[in-house]
Amino acid sequence: MLKVYHSQGARSLRVLWLCEEMGVPYQTAEASFFKPSDEFKAVNPLRTVPAMIDGDVKMIESVAMMIYIMAKYGPTDLEVKPNEPGYASYLQFLLFGEAGVAAYGNPLVATRFMAPDDQKQNWTAGYLKTAILKRLEFVGQCLDGKPYIAADRFTAADISVSYIVTGAKFAGIEADIPAPVRAYVDNLWQRPAFQRAAAVK
Ligand SMILES: N[C@@H](CCC(=O)N[C@@H](CS)C(=O)NCC(=O)O)C(=O)O
């Protein structure tokens, strides 16, 4: 069975949500940033969350885990195939959710909680906030009122992109999320699979 090293509110939510949507069984193990267990450190020396084990397989990138699970435990409509309309957009937003948006959040969170007081509002923190919000404006434009970001259906790209709204709490920018993106994510969060995943401690 998949074992996901998880912390509530961390990017492991993407993996749990995907598993819940697909009906793939998983177990979780605690992945604490502050007091990482020896087991977690052995699986992920970077100590970033999530990490995942599947038999001999060890992974430490949340979107890569999603791609792996869909390929290994699918087929699933959460994945858009190359011969389907919307494939390019799906692929783009699946990766954009992490590389284009959420990755900018890490240094912002670190600055907020770990920087000396006189550096918490520094130029870089302002840049990161602007960069994230600019990209979310772009997401809102691409949605153009639609409920899903690609292929006119709920896909793994929605799971990937919407994580930033969870991460935004830690980055202190939750109130700045553009209204169309907030409405999009609030709608996704109605899904029972999301609610089950979000409840996992
Ligand atoms: N690109 C990685 C990022 C993982 C990551 O940075 N996770 C955050 C928690 S959501 C973390 O562990 N931050 C602590 C750190 O960067 O040291 C992924 O998507 O899995």
PDBQT file of the ligand as one rigid body, heavy atoms in Angstrom, charges set to zero:
ROOT
HETATM    1  N1  LIG A 301       8.186  20.779  -4.883  1.00  0.00    +0.000 N 
HETATM    2  C1  LIG A 301       7.968  20.048  -3.661  1.00  0.00    +0.000 C 
HETATM    3  C2  LIG A 301       7.907  21.072  -2.529  1.00  0.00    +0.000 C 
HETATM    4  C3  LIG A 301       7.756  20.406  -1.178  1.00  0.00    +0.000 C 
HETATM    5  C4  LIG A 301       7.718  21.454  -0.077  1.00  0.00    +0.000 C 
HETATM    6  O1  LIG A 301       8.440  22.449  -0.143  1.00  0.00    +0.000 OA
HETATM    7  N2  LIG A 301       6.868  21.238   0.908  1.00  0.00    +0.000 N 
HETATM    8  C5  LIG A 301       6.788  22.194   1.987  1.00  0.00    +0.000 C 
HETATM    9  C6  LIG A 301       5.540  21.928   2.800  1.00  0.00    +0.000 C 
HETATM   10  S1  LIG A 301       4.065  22.085   1.849  1.00  0.00    +0.000 SA
HETATM   11  C7  LIG A 301       7.978  22.033   2.887  1.00  0.00    +0.000 C 
HETATM   12  O2  LIG A 301       8.323  20.920   3.213  1.00  0.00    +0.000 OA
HETATM   13  N3  LIG A 301       8.602  23.142   3.282  1.00  0.00    +0.000 N 
HETATM   14  C8  LIG A 301       9.706  23.110   4.183  1.00  0.00    +0.000 C 
HETATM   15  C9  LIG A 301      11.002  23.392   3.492  1.00  0.00    +0.000 C 
HETATM   16  O3  LIG A 301      10.983  23.920   2.367  1.00  0.00    +0.000 OA
HETATM   17  O4  LIG A 301      12.023  23.106   4.080  1.00  0.00    +0.000 OA
HETATM   18  C10 LIG A 301       6.667  19.258  -3.782  1.00  0.00    +0.000 C 
HETATM   19  O5  LIG A 301       5.772  19.696  -4.525  1.00  0.00    +0.000 OA
HETATM   20  O6  LIG A 301       6.554  18.185  -3.168  1.00  0.00    +0.000 OA
ENDROOT
TORSDOF 0
